Amino acid sequence: MHPDELNIDPSRTNWLNALPPLSDARVLKIGANDTLSALKKCGCAVIHCLTGEGAWLEDAGIHPVKHLEFIRERSIDICLVDDMTLIEAYAQDGDTGGFIRKVSGKLDEKGTLMVAFPNGAGQFMLKCAIEPILRDAGFRTIDWYVCEPSAGDPLTLYPYSLDPVRTKEEIRKGYNHAATLAGQVKRTIKDLILHAPVRFNPLFGTLVIASKDPAWHAGRCLKGRQVQEGHDGLGDLGDVYVKWNTKRHKYKQVGQIYAQASRDGHPVAICKSSHFPYEYSWVIRQEYDVLKLLSSRHSTFLEAGFTVPAPLFLESNGIRDFSVESAVRGVSISDMMMDEQQLFAFRNNIRKLLSFQMTIQTFLGKNLGELSLLSPEFLHNVSGKAHAHLDDAGRLEEYRSRAQHGDFTDVNILYDSGTGLWGIIDWEWTLAGYPPLFDAFHLISSLGYRQDPGTQKPLLERYFDSFIDTFFRKNWFNSHVKETLRWYCGETGVEFERAPLYFLDFLLYLCNKYRMTVNASDYEAMHREMLSYSMNHMDLFLS
């Protein structure tokens, strides 16, 4: 069952990545909020929940307790506290330290405690005092994480205590460059507050992870063999830590692995994690297998001028899927594209990138037996209109012989100015069964050309304008796209005259993808509108 059907947005479970694996763990939860639904899917051996109410929890497979005294000493592996008011309520005479010591007594000798502090000043005094309280209660290692945008919605986890300088730099990048005096004053205030230690800072939601095990870091899942096994080029990394990222309604979280000894600002590897045994976590395993296949042509790709990640480690136990791959250096095209002038200068690189795509497509085409096949559901006609091409199931048989990257877009293509190498990442959607020109349409669409870029509009309206300006309106970019696609068709043996039909397939796929896997109704509606527009204006497509 997909987490969304259980009212779980997987992105809100990013905090799981800061903890040891919860499968078979004995868990104490203090606070009865929506994280309980996530815990139920993690394969815990038992979940106790300390809450003043909650008889309803019995039916949910969670054991409610009203007092810590009902829990045996040393019987808990992990305690999660995400309702700070309960600590204050249960602490006798305001003795928070005494309550934390009682919690410590319930944890085994290597137990872990996670405490979540929300944004704002409401828990300021406890946030300032928590670290000496934890040490007094017997916790040997203490880590702080900054949560963006909040502790309850942690789309990014910054490992603050392991690298405060990089954390502050990363957060500062997110500030808007204000043009007004008031905006500049606000930014200055934020900068001043940012210099305060994280536990004194009201701007951020934070997690504090404390362990009674002094060797806690040495036992972390990313230490040692998982990162380095099978890839001697990484060398001895020493201690490593991870900045975790995710997006709303995503089935996975992505971590950037840094070596503490390295100061060049680049991650040494990338990890991907999925904590629920549900339908789409298989993409982590699938991507790893694709990277193993591609690694056999590593030198060939380098000679052509591009590189792909090397697979380093995969762990899949039915509850948690976890992979590690080498980091590809460079700046993504999405970060390069600033204005029309820069896009005009970039235009000749489109052919170069499509030549890389053809090299990959040719290699994958010789190894179709190693690849999964795109589900026919992604190309099922949901336009609401009869259409000879989109209703023809026989076309899918033709597509089976063609494998493509599947997400060949600006965010997944990097350029390293130091080496002159391009990098292609995120291979989880690499499958056989895509229609011809699929990767080419994806790349060109992602460049986001707009004839009138100065117009201030909401994001999805800008996407739709770019769609019209790129494929249906006469301008220099439309002409360049037509010329490039004609060249690409000649190189790959595709009839250029059929490009409009393959474009409909491309839009249909995106509509179904947002409907079935991403669960983003606004993006689904946008692609439905694009599909409808294209069906009604085929005579204008690249005309």
TAFENZI-V944958 format. One line per field, one symbol per residue. psi: psi as a letter, one per 40 degrees, with the letter a starting at -180 (. if undefined). burial: 1 if it has 16 or more other C-alpha atoms within 10 Angstrom, else 0. A space follows every 10 residues. Layout:
BEGIN
psi = ???
burial = ???
END
This chain:
BEGIN
psi = hhddeefhhd defdddeeii heheihhhhh hgaeeddddd eefidihihh idafddddee eihiieidde hiifehdhhh hegdddddde hhfegddddd dddddeiaef iihhhhhiia edfddddded ddddddeehd hhihhhhhei deggdhhhgd ddgddddddd dddeiihhdi dddddddddd ddddeiidee hediiihhhh iehefdddei eehbdddehe gdddahdahi ihhhiiihfi eiihhhhihd eheeehieih ihiheigade eddddddddd dddddefddd dddeeiiiih hdihhheddh hhihiihhii hiddedhdid dddddedeed dddddddddd dddddefdee iihhhddefh heeeihhddd ehdddddded ehhidefgid eehihhddee iiihigedeh iieiiieddd dddddeefhh dgeehhiidd dddddddddd eehhiddddd dddddddddd defhhddedd dddddddddd ddddddddfg dddddddddd dddddefdee hf.
burial = 0110000111 1111111111 1110111111 1100111111 1110011111 1001001000 0111100100 1000111111 1111001001 1000011111 1111111111 1111111110 0001011001 1011101111 1111111101 1111111111 1101001100 0000000000 0000001000 0001000111 1111111111 1110011001 0111011100 0000001011 1111111111 1111111110 0000001111 1111111100 1111111111 1011100000 1000111111 1111000011 1111111111 1111001001 0010000001 0011011101 1001100100 1011000111 1110000001 0000010011 1111111111 1111100000 1111111111 1111111111 1111111111 1000000000 0111111111 1111001101 1101110110 0000010011 1111111111 1111100110 0011011111 1101100000 110
END
